[in-house]
Structures are given as C-alpha cells and as structure tokens.
Amino acid sequence: MITFEQVSVRYEDTAEPVLRDVDLTVEEGELCLVVGHTGVGKSTLLGAINGLVPHFTGGTLYGRVVVDGRDTAAHPPRELADVVGVVGQDPIDGFVTDTVEEELAYAMEQLAVSPATMRKRVEETLDLLGLADLRHRALHELSGGQQQRVAIGSVLTAHPRVLVLDEPTSALDPTAAEEVLSAVTRLVHDLGVTVVLAEHRLERVVQYADRVLHLPGDGRVVHGPPADVFRTTSIAPPIVELGRAAGWAPLPLSIRDARRAAAPLRTRLSGTTPAPARPAPPAVRPDLLTARGITVSYRGVPAVREVELRLSGGEITALMGRNGSGKSSLLWALQGSGPRSAGSVRIPRPGSTATADPRDLSAAEARRLVGLVPQTPTDLLYLESVKQELDQADSESGTAATGTTARTLLDRLAPGIADDTHPRDLSEGQKLALVLAIQLAAAPLVMFLDEPTRGLDYRAKAQLERIVGELAAEGRSVVIATHDVEFVARAADRVVVMAEGDIVADAPTTEVIVASPVFAPQTAKILAPLPYLTVAQVTEGLADAAGPEVRS
C-alpha cells in the first residue's frame, strides 16, 4: 500500500538529511506507530506519504514514495486526496464548516461525489464513529474526543485507503483517547484501512500497533514488531520500561499481558514501601492563593460552579478531569484575565500583609502575583526573535536591574537558544521554556500551566518535571492542568479532579490516582493493589527487596 524506495529528504537549512535511505513497505490494513524524539523527522515521514513533502514543505526528496500505485513526486496532495486522508494534531484548526454533518460532506464536495453517494457515506460514517446523535451539533460545542472523531470522519467519507494521524490523542483525556483509538482500530480491523500514526503518549497506543517505525535521529527508520523494536529504543512507554527492568521476555504491550507477567514481581515488592515519586513538600507551607465561590458561566451555562481552593507554596498541584470539565476556565478565572461570574481570589502582596485579587490589579501588577502559560504557548509569542521577546519581558516586569533577567531564566530552563532565533522555529519544549521564562521574569508567586505536556516527548517532559520541581523548591505554588497521568504520577504532590465545573476530589497524588481506573498510570495498573506509580519507584523497591549488598 505504501512503499519507500531509498528515500532521503534534505532541507536547505540542514547539514544532514532528515530522512536517509529509507526502505519501507506498509501493507494494507496495517497500523504503524511512528515513534522518536522531537525533531527527528516524524512529521517529514508522515508528510511524504501524501505528498506534502516536498510539494508544500520545500526541500529535496530523493528516491520514490509510492502510495496505492501513485508516485508522490508526480502527484501533488490534491491528486492523492482520494487515497490518503490526513488528520493533524488540532482537529478544530482543520474544520471549514459549522456542523458535524456539513464537515463530513465537505471533502466529498471537493471530489465531486454525487449527492446520493454523499448522503449514503455520511450516514455510514456517522454510524461507524458513533456520531449519529451529534449530526446537527455545532463543531465548536463538541468535546475534544468528539471533535477528533469528526476530523477522522471528515477524511473517511472520501473512502481513503490510507489514514495518516499526527498525535490524535494529544489534547484528549484518557476516556476520549480510548474512544478515538477504538474507532481507529475498528477501521483497521473491519475495513482494512492502513493507518500510520505518530504519537508522543506511547502508553496510549502501543498495544494497538502492528508495527513500529522508530526514527533514532540519524535519518534512518528502524521498523519491526513492537516488542522487538522497543527492546532497544531510547524512547519507550512505562509498560516497556517496566518490562525491561523486570527482565520480561517477550515485552508485554498491554496492561492485561503485563499483569499476567507481573505476579512474581508483585510478590517481590509486597513487603516494600515505594519511595516518594518526588521530594515531599515542606511541612509548613504558606497559603499563596485562596479562592472562594469561583463561578464561571458562558451564555448562562455554568462552566465552573462555586469552587473553593487553596494553593500553598512549595506544592505542585495537578488539575485533572475530562475534556470540558472546567479546568481551563478555572485557571483563567483564578489568574484574573478570564471571566468570573462570582467569587473572589486573594493572593498576598510581596513585602506586605495585604492581599489582592489579580482581577482588580493592572496587568503588570497581576503578573507579579500569578503567571499563566496557555495550552498553546505561541499565543504569547508575537515578536520576531527570542531576544525581542526576552527584552520585552524584562521591560514589562521591571526586573532587568535585579540580574534575574528573562535570558538568565531561559538559559537555566533550556540553554543554547540563540538570540536571533524566531520563536516559531523553536521546538515545542523550547517554546514552552521561552514562555515560562517570560512569565517567570515577573517572579510570580503562583504559576498556572495549561496542558504543558502536549506535543512533548518523554525527554522534554522529564525536563519540564525538573523545571516545575525547581519552581516549587523556590517556594512557589505550581498548578498544572493536564490529561497526562504518567506526568502527574512523577511530578505532582496533589491532585484536584474536576467534573462538570465542580471539584470532586482533592487529595495527595497517590491517594487519588492509584485506585482510579481512568487516572491511574500504567505502573499502578500493572502492580495494583501495590501503591507503586512509576518505574523508578519499582527499580528502587527491587533494590530494597534484594538487600543492602545489591544497592551498594
């Protein structure tokens, strides 16, 4: 179905080719998972399948890419639209109509499909993806999982034989992600659609893959059965890391298989107590933010309902809940820029016994109390170079004279970023570090991060974990709204769970997520009822169980 013959791709501004001498054949009805660190060429590989590379991206393609008998060098993307369907990371960015039914029909209209055929395909797709009840709904009113299924359906109505998905679950809560992946696997198993899928949250998708395409970063593509490829990769989901640590062979890729293999491991760990996933916060922690009765409504519909919340210094809080539960609305209301129908927020003013509500202060004063990094960090980047962004942050914060400049902060978070780099040319992790440096230049007491792990690989998330740990160690309060349960297990002291605008749980991380079928990380599911959350805890627990002579 898809054939790469000695394919290399080189861009003008790169010394080495992004892809080098790739030979690859993807069969019909195969689900291929593309893995690799940020910047190794995954997007280039996906773009070569439908001709975006090099027709739209530029660069030079050597060799041949053939999809369903068509050479992509001779067929631009518009001539492959009936064969290859592409769904990007953010589905709403690709929508061109207003309702579900209209969006499903749009691609067929461009392909001049007859009205009778269009009607039939729309109905089939609504049933296939479980969208029938939503056919007349406005696209902006849908949840993230529903929008992702509509995006997939909008390309499926053209009856493509190949489906290319770029991080289809990155913005979704665990339940919505399962819905989307269930729909994708149904397409593979029941309809024989070939799926090529790139995803950073490997723990969600690895069990569904027939084959893994690993890009190690030197231009090559290493491919094979998932258990074989993951045996030696530098990037792997927790279930694989746990299998490596325990010496399981073959490596299990599903929770069910891992639990079967884990019985001896649970026995070895049964008498041990897991070490904390991160250092415990200070015993005495001052309240840095107190919120009472926070209510947010949009067009009379409540998104946040009379929320009460206290945030303490030195503590990292994870804010969790399904898409649409009110997490982002709560963060913006607490920060002061977003709407707030009722309630109050009090933050102590530095050097004073008085408190203030950020909403009542000027933007410059509010930034010194609370900072917020939105879901898309580039929303806060609008200048032409990194230096301009950093200088503007120093000017607005008035901190240049103190020596704690935005550049100093950026070098600590992500060293090596040149002043003349355009902010939009940075990697996702670098963009996040730049926006954090801009916000931290004002030295706020409280930091809010809204879905900061979206688009980050495991290495970048480890860096983010270090960053937020340092912020907490400085006495700040950090709140992270996220669907990333693995990151929460490693980084958070406390978990607050929201549902329909209410807080339904607020407790230490282990207490909330170990027993949760939705929010539990892979290690917790595999080793339950033992209270282990991370592979690092398991490794340390095995050393404790073996005795001091092994630890030494």
Residue, then its C-alpha position, 0 to 999 in steps of 0.5 A: m500500500i505504501t512503499f519507500e524506495q531509498v528515500s532521503v529528504r534534505y532541507e536547505d537549512t540542514a547539514e544532514p538529511v532528515l530522512r536517509d535511505v529509507d526502505l519501507t513497505v506498509e501493507e494494507g490494513e496495517l497500523c504503524l506507530v511512528v515513534g522518536h524524539t522531537g525533531v527527528g523527522k516524524s512529521t517529514l515521514l508522515g508528510a511524504i506519504n501524501g505528498l506534502v513533502p516536498h510539494f508544500t514543505g520545500g526541500t529535496l526528496y530523493g528516491r520514490v514514495v509510492v502510495d496505492g500505485r501513485d508516485t508522490a513526486a508526480h502527484p501533488p496532495r490534491e491528486l492523492a486526496d482520494v487515497v490518503g486522508v490526513v488528520g493533524q494534531d488540532p482537529i478544530d484548526g482543520f474544520v471549514t464548516d459549522t456542523v458535524e454533518e456539513e464537515l463530513a460532506y465537505a471533502m466529498e464536495q471537493l471530489a465531486v461525489s454525487p449527492a446520493t453517494m454523499r448522503k449514503r457515506v455520511e450516514e455510514t460514517l456517522d454510524l461507524l464513529g458513533l456520531a449519529d446523535l451529534r449530526h446537527r451539533a455545532l463543531h465548536e460545542l463538541s468535546g475534544g474526543q468528539q471533535q477528533r472523531v469528526a476530523i477522522g470522519s471528515v477524511l473517511t467519507a472520501h473512502p481513503r485507503v490510507l489514514v495518516l494521524d499526527e498525535p490524535t490523542s494529544a489534547l484528549d483525556p484518557t476516556a476520549a483517547e480510548e474512544v478515538l483509538s477504538a474507532v481507529t482500530r475498528l477501521v483497521h480491523d473491519l475495513g482494512v484501512t492502513v493507518v500510520l500514526a505518530e504519537h508522543r503518549l506511547e502508553r496510549v497506543v502501543q498495544y494497538a500497533d502492528r508495527v513500529l517505525h522508530l526514527p533514532g535521529d540519524g535519518r534512518v527508520v528502524h521498523g519491526p514488531p513492537a516488542d522487538v523494536f522497543r527492546t532497544t529504543s531510547i524512547a519507550p512507554p512505562i509498560v516497556e520500561l517496566g518490562r525491561a527492568a523486570g527482565w520480561a521476555p517477550l515485552p508485554l504491550s498491554i496492561r492485561d499481558a503485563r499483569r499476567a507477567a507481573a505476579p512474581l514481581r508483585t510478590r517481590l515488592s509486597g513487603t516494600t514501601p515505594a519511595p516518594a515519586r518526588p521530594a515531599p513538600p515542606a511541612v509548613r507551607p504558606d497559603l499563596l492563593t485562596a479562592r472562594g465561590i469561583t463561578v464561571s458561566y458562558r451564555g448562562v451555562p455554568a462552566v465552573r460552579e462555586v469552587e473553593l481552593r487553596l494553593s500553598g507554596g512549595e506544592i505542585t498541584a495537578l488539575m485533572g478531569r475530562n475534556g470540558s470539565g472546567k479546568s481551563s476556565l478555572l485557571w483563567a478565572l483564578q489568574g484574573s484575565g478570564p471571566r468570573s461570574a462570582g467569587s473572589v481570589r486573594i493572593p498576598r502582596p510581596g513585602s506586605t500583609a495585604t492581599a489582592d485579587p489579580r482581577d482588580l490589579s493592572a496587568a503588570e501588577a497581576r503578573r507579579l502575583v500569578g503567571l499563566v502559560p496557555q495550552t498553546p504557548t505561541d499565543l504569547l509569542y508575537l515578536e520576531s526573535v527570542k531576544q525581542e521577546l526576552d527584552q520585552a519581558d524584562s521591560e514589562s516586569g521591571t526586573a532587568a536591574t535585579g540580574t534575574t533577567a528573562r535570558t538568565l531564566l531561559d538559559r537555566l530552563a533550556p540553554g543554547i537558544a540563540d538570540d536571533t532565533h524566531p520563536r516559531d522555529l523553536s521546538e515545542g519544549q523550547k517554546l514552552a521554556l521561552v514562555l515560562a521564562i517570560q512569565l517567570a521574569a515577573a517572579p510570580l508567586v503562583m504559576f498556572l500551566d495549561e496542558p504543558t505536556r502536549g506535543l512533548d516527548y518523554r525527554a522534554k517532559a522529564q525536563l519540564e518535571r525538573i523545571v516545575g520541581e525547581l519552581a516549587a523548591e523556590g517556594r512557589s505554588v505550581v498548578i498544572a492542568t493536564h490529561d497526562v497521568e504518567f506526568v502527574a504520577r512523577a511530578a505532582d504532590r496533589v491532585v484536584v479532579m474536576a467534573e462538570g465545573d465542580i471539584v470532586a476530589d482533592a487529595p495527595t497524588t497517590e491517594v487519588i490516582v492509584a485506585s482510579p481506573v481512568f487516572a491511574p498510570q500504567t505502573a499502578k495498573i500493572l502492580a495494583p493493589l501495590p501503591y507503586l506509580t512509576v518505574a523508578q519507584v519499582t527499580e528502587g523497591l527491587a533494590d530494597a527487596a534484594g538487600p543492602e549488598v545489591r544497592s551498594 
